[in-house]
């Protein structure tokens, strides 16, 4: 079996010649030790600084070549590839602290260097339903965002299983809206806000899903986290009411294009 055949056999509940391997992401410090040279792939604060310094093309190239190099160095069967920043001008924002700034939408963003590459808006709790994107508003995927995906597909697509990571999941879209605490409260106090948000952001997710499958990915992985070690943070009933319908839409969109759907979630 080649690597792609091996993964497909496992996903189809068949027995491959050996257990297929791969990774969803690798920290840049490990990557540089494995490959023996510096990279901006998954480089946390250093990657963000490079984007603001006008080095977007270098970031996109690193994401393509590094994913291929890791597959070959570690003999992976599958590789997950995200989108990269669109090819446009990025300006250094107005900083409000050493790791905080005002984004293009006027919101304050806090970056958490001790928690990896996590950046969160901190002043969105007052968002109203009328400020959400319209669910039927078309999402245009910039082709430049798929540069790394296309590079990996060209290099490995005939032999390896390529998983595209959609940049927005949308099924639990607290990060795009009002933050987790307020989002969970609104599942009780304002369910229409939640339904509208999920509808809008899952629609955006599906636009990327279709673009990545059209670019040659074999599967799509979405990555919203739902749980801690006790179960879904919103409880199973509200999971079924508010989260599951969006998941169904994503699965159906992937299967309609002949791809595999893989769900990652912490907890």
C-alpha positions as CSV (number, residue, x, y, z in Angstrom):
1,X,0.0,0.0,0.0
2,X,1.1,3.5,-0.6
3,X,0.4,6.1,2.2
4,X,-2.9,7.4,0.7
5,X,-4.2,3.8,0.3
6,X,-3.2,3.1,3.9
7,X,-5.2,6.0,5.3
8,X,-8.2,5.3,3.1
9,X,-8.3,1.7,4.2
10,X,-8.3,2.7,7.9
11,X,-11.0,5.3,7.3
12,X,-13.1,2.6,5.6
13,X,-12.7,0.2,8.5
14,X,-10.4,-2.0,6.5
15,X,-7.1,-3.4,7.7
16,X,-4.1,-1.6,6.1
17,X,-0.6,-3.1,5.9
18,X,0.4,-1.0,8.9
19,X,-1.1,1.7,11.1
20,X,-1.1,5.0,9.1
21,X,0.6,7.9,10.8
22,X,0.6,11.7,10.5
23,X,0.3,14.8,12.6
24,X,-2.1,17.8,12.7
25,X,0.6,20.3,13.5
26,X,4.1,20.4,14.9
27,X,5.6,23.2,17.0
28,X,8.2,25.2,15.1
29,X,10.9,24.5,17.7
30,X,10.5,20.7,17.0
31,X,10.3,21.3,13.3
32,X,13.6,23.2,13.2
33,X,15.3,20.4,15.2
34,X,13.9,17.8,12.8
35,X,14.7,19.6,9.6
36,X,17.8,21.4,10.7
37,X,16.9,24.9,9.5
38,X,14.7,27.8,10.6
39,X,11.1,28.2,9.4
40,X,8.2,30.5,9.9
41,X,5.8,27.5,9.9
42,X,3.7,27.5,13.1
43,X,6.2,30.0,14.5
44,X,3.8,31.7,16.9
45,X,4.7,35.3,17.7
46,X,7.6,35.3,15.3
47,X,5.3,34.4,12.5
48,X,2.9,37.2,13.4
49,X,5.8,39.7,13.5
50,X,6.9,38.5,10.0
51,X,3.4,39.1,8.7
52,X,3.4,42.6,10.0
53,X,6.9,43.1,8.6
54,X,5.7,42.4,5.0
55,X,7.0,38.9,4.8
56,X,3.7,37.2,3.9
57,X,5.1,35.4,0.8
58,X,7.9,33.9,3.0
59,X,5.3,32.6,5.4
60,X,3.2,31.0,2.7
61,X,6.2,29.4,1.1
62,X,7.4,28.0,4.4
63,X,4.0,26.4,5.1
64,X,4.1,24.6,1.8
65,X,7.7,23.4,1.8
66,X,7.8,22.5,5.5
67,X,4.7,20.3,5.4
68,X,6.3,18.4,2.5
69,X,9.7,18.1,4.2
70,X,8.1,16.8,7.5
71,X,6.1,14.1,5.6
72,X,9.3,12.9,4.0
73,X,11.5,13.2,7.1
74,X,9.1,11.4,9.4
75,X,7.5,9.1,6.8
76,X,4.0,10.2,7.5
77,X,1.0,8.8,5.6
78,X,-1.2,11.8,6.0
79,X,-0.6,15.5,6.5
80,X,-2.9,18.3,7.5
81,X,-2.5,21.6,5.7
82,X,-4.1,25.0,6.7
83,X,-4.7,28.1,4.6
84,X,-2.1,30.8,4.7
85,X,-2.6,34.6,4.9
86,X,-4.1,36.1,1.8
87,X,-1.8,37.9,-0.5
88,X,-2.4,41.5,0.5
89,X,-0.7,44.3,2.5
90,X,-0.6,43.8,6.3
91,X,0.1,46.8,8.5
92,X,1.5,46.7,12.0
93,X,-1.4,47.5,14.3
94,X,-1.7,50.0,17.1
95,X,-0.3,48.1,20.1
96,X,-2.0,48.4,23.5
97,X,0.6,46.3,25.3
98,X,3.5,44.0,24.6
99,X,1.1,41.3,23.3
100,X,-2.1,43.2,22.6
101,X,-3.3,45.4,19.8
102,X,-6.3,46.9,18.0
103,X,-7.3,44.8,15.0
104,X,-8.7,46.1,11.7
105,X,-12.2,45.9,13.0
106,X,-11.4,48.1,15.9
107,X,-11.4,45.3,18.5
108,X,-8.7,44.7,21.1
109,X,-6.8,41.4,20.7
110,X,-4.8,39.7,23.3
111,X,-2.1,37.2,22.3
112,X,-1.1,34.5,24.8
113,X,2.6,33.6,24.2
114,X,2.5,30.9,26.9
115,X,-0.4,29.1,25.2
116,X,1.0,28.8,21.7
117,X,-0.4,30.9,18.9
118,X,-3.7,31.8,20.5
119,X,-5.0,35.3,20.0
120,X,-8.5,36.3,21.2
121,X,-10.6,39.4,21.0
122,X,-11.5,40.7,24.5
123,X,-14.2,43.4,23.9
124,X,-16.9,41.7,21.9
125,X,-19.5,40.8,24.5
126,X,-22.0,43.5,23.4
127,X,-22.2,42.2,19.8
128,X,-25.8,42.1,18.6
129,X,-27.6,39.8,16.2
130,X,-27.8,42.6,13.6
131,X,-24.0,42.9,13.6
132,X,-23.5,39.2,12.6
133,X,-22.7,38.4,9.0
134,X,-25.8,37.5,6.9
135,X,-26.0,33.7,6.6
136,X,-26.6,34.0,2.8
137,X,-23.7,36.4,2.3
138,X,-21.4,34.7,-0.2
139,X,-17.9,33.9,1.0
140,X,-15.2,34.4,-1.6
141,X,-12.1,32.4,-0.9
142,X,-9.0,34.2,-2.0
143,X,-7.0,31.7,-4.2
144,X,-3.8,32.9,-2.5
145,X,-4.9,31.5,0.8
146,X,-4.6,28.0,-0.8
147,X,-1.0,28.4,-1.9
148,X,0.4,25.9,0.7
149,X,-2.4,23.5,0.0
150,X,-1.7,23.5,-3.7
151,X,2.0,23.1,-3.1
152,X,1.5,20.0,-0.9
153,X,-1.0,18.5,-3.3
154,X,1.4,19.0,-6.2
155,X,4.3,17.4,-4.3
156,X,2.4,14.6,-2.4
157,X,-1.1,14.3,-3.7
158,X,-0.5,11.2,-5.8
159,X,0.9,9.2,-2.9
160,X,-0.2,10.7,0.4
161,X,-3.5,11.6,2.1
162,X,-3.9,15.4,2.2
163,X,-6.2,16.8,4.9
164,X,-7.3,20.5,4.5
165,X,-7.9,22.4,7.7
166,X,-10.7,24.9,7.3
167,X,-9.8,28.2,8.8
168,X,-13.2,28.7,10.3
169,X,-15.3,25.9,11.8
170,X,-18.4,27.8,12.9
171,X,-20.2,25.1,14.8
172,X,-19.2,26.7,18.1
173,X,-18.3,30.2,17.0
174,X,-17.6,32.0,20.3
175,X,-14.2,33.2,19.1
176,X,-15.8,35.0,16.1
177,X,-18.5,36.5,18.2
178,X,-18.8,37.2,21.9
179,X,-16.3,35.0,23.7
180,X,-17.0,31.6,25.3
181,X,-18.7,32.8,28.6
182,X,-21.1,35.1,26.9
183,X,-21.7,32.6,24.1
184,X,-22.7,29.9,26.5
185,X,-25.0,32.4,28.3
186,X,-26.7,33.3,25.1
187,X,-27.5,29.7,24.3
188,X,-30.0,30.2,27.2
189,X,-30.9,33.8,26.9
190,X,-30.7,34.5,23.1
191,X,-30.9,31.3,21.1
192,X,-31.7,33.1,17.9
193,X,-28.4,34.9,18.1
194,X,-26.6,31.5,18.4
195,X,-28.5,30.0,15.5
196,X,-27.8,33.0,13.3
197,X,-24.1,32.9,14.2
198,X,-23.8,29.2,13.5
199,X,-25.6,29.5,10.2
200,X,-23.4,32.4,9.1
201,X,-20.1,30.9,10.1
202,X,-20.8,27.4,9.0
203,X,-21.7,28.8,5.6
204,X,-18.2,30.5,5.6
205,X,-16.7,27.2,6.6
206,X,-18.4,25.3,3.7
207,X,-17.0,27.8,1.2
208,X,-13.5,26.9,2.3
209,X,-14.3,23.2,2.5
210,X,-15.4,23.2,-1.1
211,X,-12.4,25.3,-2.2
212,X,-9.9,23.0,-0.5
213,X,-11.5,19.8,-1.9
214,X,-11.4,21.5,-5.4
215,X,-7.7,22.2,-4.8
216,X,-7.1,18.4,-4.4
217,X,-7.5,17.7,-0.6
218,X,-8.7,14.2,0.2
219,X,-10.4,15.2,3.4
220,X,-11.4,18.2,5.5
221,X,-10.8,18.6,9.2
222,X,-12.7,21.1,11.3
223,X,-11.3,22.0,14.7
224,X,-13.8,23.8,17.1
225,X,-13.4,22.4,20.6
226,X,-16.5,21.5,22.6
227,X,-15.6,19.7,25.8
228,X,-13.5,19.5,28.9
229,X,-12.8,16.2,30.7
230,X,-16.4,16.1,32.0
231,X,-18.1,16.3,28.6
232,X,-19.5,19.1,26.3
233,X,-19.2,22.4,28.0
234,X,-22.7,23.4,26.9
235,X,-24.2,20.1,27.9
236,X,-25.4,17.3,25.6
237,X,-28.8,18.8,25.0
238,X,-27.6,22.2,23.8
239,X,-24.8,20.4,21.9
240,X,-27.5,18.6,19.9
241,X,-29.6,21.8,19.5
242,X,-26.9,24.3,18.5
243,X,-23.8,22.5,17.4
244,X,-24.8,19.2,15.8
245,X,-26.9,20.8,12.9
246,X,-23.8,22.7,11.7
247,X,-21.7,19.6,11.9
248,X,-24.3,17.8,9.7
249,X,-24.1,20.6,7.1
250,X,-20.3,20.3,7.0
251,X,-20.3,16.5,6.7
252,X,-22.9,16.6,3.9
253,X,-20.9,19.3,2.0
254,X,-17.7,17.2,2.2
255,X,-19.4,14.0,1.1
256,X,-21.1,15.8,-1.7
257,X,-17.7,16.5,-3.2
258,X,-16.5,12.9,-2.6
259,X,-14.2,13.8,0.3
260,X,-13.7,12.5,3.8
261,X,-14.7,14.5,6.9
262,X,-12.5,14.3,10.0
263,X,-13.6,16.1,13.2
264,X,-10.9,17.3,15.7
265,X,-12.1,18.5,19.0
266,X,-10.3,18.8,22.4
267,X,-12.0,17.4,25.5
